[in-house]
Amino acid sequence: MADLHFELVTPEKLVRSEDVYMVVVPGSEGEEGVLAGHAPYMTTLKDGNLAIYRTQGSQPQTLRVSGGFAEVGDNGLTVLAESAE
């Protein structure tokens, strides 16, 4: 399976821009796993952890995000967060 292009952006800077296997997003309706080829959608974020899987079967790297939006489109997953740690 092709990699998912993932970008994490805050008002201050571009935090991440990389190709990964999967990202689990803390959406306002619950956690949502996004892989390459996911159907387009947009959701608001709740405060929580993004889980970033670089490869299939790997342990996730987590980043705490607060507020914002996540959008899946033709270019991959873009997370626009109010803050990220």
Long-range contacts (C-beta under 8 A, 24 or more apart in sequence): 1-35, 1-36, 1-37, 1-56, 2-36, 2-37, 3-36, 4-34, 4-35, 4-36, 4-38, 4-76, 4-77, 5-75, 5-76, 5-77, 6-52, 6-76, 6-77, 6-78, 6-79, 7-76, 7-77, 7-78, 7-79, 8-50, 8-63, 8-65, 8-79, 8-81, 8-84, 9-78, 9-79, 9-80, 9-81, 10-80, 10-81, 10-82, 10-83, 10-84, 11-82, 15-63, 15-84, 16-52, 16-63, 20-52, 20-53, 20-54, 21-53, 21-54, 21-55, 21-56, 21-58, 22-53, 22-56, 23-50, 23-51, 23-52, 23-53, 23-77, 23-79, 24-50, 24-51, 24-53, 24-60, 25-50, 25-70, 25-77, 25-79, 26-50, 26-65, 27-70, 32-70, 34-70, 34-72, 34-77, 36-76, 38-72, 38-77, 39-72, 40-71, 40-72, 40-73, 40-74, 41-71, 41-72, 42-69, 42-70, 42-71, 42-72, 43-69, 43-70, 44-68, 44-69, 45-69, 45-70, 45-79, 45-81, 50-79, 50-84
